[in-house]
Amino acid sequence: MPQFTSPRPLKLNVRKPRNPFVAPALKRQAGRHQSPQDAHAQRQQARLELRRQLRDRFPDDSP
């Protein structure tokens, strides 16, 4: 027993609702990150400053 079915449309224009957070995220660009040499220099300066503060605060009076 044949059953009649209507032909389906070739292309459906059903779109999902757009996520409002996607468009700004795609346009966003990352800033320039710090180079490893700059980060190393900052860590070294902080380490030396901390060592200097500790030396001034707790002098080593050992012979």
Summary of the structure (lengths in Angstrom):
residues: 63
radius of gyration: 33.2
end to end distance: 109.6
largest distance: 109.6
contacts: 62
relative contact order: 0.06
helix: 44%
strand: 0%
